[in-house]
């Protein structure tokens, strides 16, 4: 049986929760302002960029583990491309970081053109968690494009927990923010108490404190992450690790057993093992069992944090078994 005073300190940096939460809140505020004004945020240029074969791995494949990447295959001589391109660029600004737009000149990047099996241009694809997804071909109507993009953003979040890229402020804004004092948030005291309760093993107190914050601020990222950690610890506190691992080893097709073992793996610091176990469960199963394994994997992603490279790798692995 696990001791009640177990801690997540070996797995997650609790001190980083506040900074991550503030960054995400700023990103959401920037997105909301962009949607209200119809303008791209300060970092709009980063939402639309040209890609060549040399930069494809980093600019598209790696970035797709953090945000859906929409690819516009175009050419200078293509008249429909000249209609579609500006529309996609405007929508990238309006969506304000929920997807990014990579523009590929097919004349200069024939290898990418062939690898994607493009039949004609303009052609629009997406890459999510390293996996290519065909979207549409030709200069489609704006309403149809918006519908496709909405479905892409929703699928990225629901299937992989990918919620989009933070909108980075301009350098001048960063300097201003560094010099200005940071005001205390309305939930700072509650969150600090919750974090201390979590780290000391008072799981019931931590869970209730995080839920108190979320009842008033359902999107609070620090409380969301903290609650995920506290609930993970509560799930494993009464488990017999030896019995759980034995059951999982003897019954590889038993998804609930694999889920329990994955929870123990994560708490023990074996993050890759936990993720790999659940990816395998998704791959081997169908129906409710497959969905249960996938949802628990997304919960564990949340515990570790979206920026962790182990989460990035596991998202890519999950995409391979889902598509």
Rosetta blueprint (number, residue, H / E / L):
1 X L
2 X L
3 X L
4 X L
5 X L
6 X L
7 X L
8 X L
9 X L
10 X L
11 X L
12 X L
13 X L
14 X L
15 X L
16 X H
17 X H
18 X H
19 X H
20 X H
21 X H
22 X H
23 X H
24 X H
25 X H
26 X H
27 X H
28 X H
29 X H
30 X H
31 X H
32 X H
33 X H
34 X H
35 X H
36 X H
37 X H
38 X L
39 X L
40 X L
41 X L
42 X L
43 X L
44 X H
45 X H
46 X H
47 X H
48 X E
49 X E
50 X E
51 X L
52 X L
53 X L
54 X L
55 X L
56 X H
57 X H
58 X H
59 X H
60 X H
61 X H
62 X H
63 X H
64 X H
65 X H
66 X L
67 X L
68 X E
69 X E
70 X E
71 X E
72 X E
73 X E
74 X E
75 X L
76 X L
77 X L
78 X L
79 X H
80 X H
81 X H
82 X H
83 X H
84 X H
85 X H
86 X H
87 X H
88 X H
89 X H
90 X H
91 X H
92 X H
93 X H
94 X H
95 X H
96 X L
97 X L
98 X L
99 X E
100 X E
101 X E
102 X E
103 X E
104 X E
105 X E
106 X L
107 X L
108 X L
109 X L
110 X H
111 X H
112 X H
113 X H
114 X H
115 X H
116 X L
117 X L
118 X L
119 X L
120 X L
121 X L
122 X L
123 X E
124 X E
125 X E
126 X E
127 X E
128 X E
129 X L
130 X L
131 X E
132 X E
133 X E
134 X E
135 X E
136 X E
137 X E
138 X L
139 X L
140 X L
141 X L
142 X H
143 X H
144 X H
145 X H
146 X H
147 X H
148 X H
149 X H
150 X H
151 X H
152 X H
153 X H
154 X H
155 X H
156 X H
157 X H
158 X H
159 X H
160 X H
161 X L
162 X L
163 X L
164 X L
165 X L
166 X L
167 X L
168 X L
169 X L
170 X L
171 X H
172 X H
173 X H
174 X H
175 X H
176 X H
177 X H
178 X H
179 X H
180 X L
181 X L
182 X L
183 X L
184 X L
185 X L
186 X L
187 X L
188 X H
189 X H
190 X H
191 X H
192 X H
193 X H
194 X H
195 X H
196 X H
197 X H
198 X H
199 X H
200 X H
201 X L
202 X L
203 X H
204 X H
205 X H
206 X H
207 X H
208 X H
209 X H
210 X H
211 X H
212 X H
213 X H
214 X H
215 X H
216 X H
217 X L
218 X L
219 X L
220 X L
221 X H
222 X H
223 X H
224 X H
225 X H
226 X H
227 X H
228 X H
229 X H
230 X H
231 X H
232 X H
233 X H
234 X H
235 X H
236 X H
237 X L
238 X L
239 X L
240 X L
241 X H
242 X H
243 X H
244 X H
245 X H
246 X H
247 X H
248 X H
249 X H
250 X H
251 X L
252 X L
253 X L
254 X L
255 X H
256 X H
257 X H
258 X H
259 X H
260 X H
261 X H
262 X H
263 X H
264 X H
265 X H
266 X H
267 X H
268 X L
269 X L
270 X L
271 X H
272 X H
273 X H
274 X H
275 X H
276 X H
277 X H
278 X H
279 X H
280 X H
281 X H
282 X H
283 X H
284 X H
285 X L
286 X L
287 X H
288 X H
289 X H
290 X H
291 X H
292 X H
293 X H
294 X H
295 X H
296 X H
297 X H
298 X H
299 X H
300 X H
301 X H
302 X H
303 X H
304 X H
305 X L
306 X L
307 X L
308 X L
309 X H
310 X H
311 X H
312 X H
313 X H
314 X H
315 X H
316 X H
317 X H
318 X H
319 X H
320 X H
321 X H
322 X H
323 X L
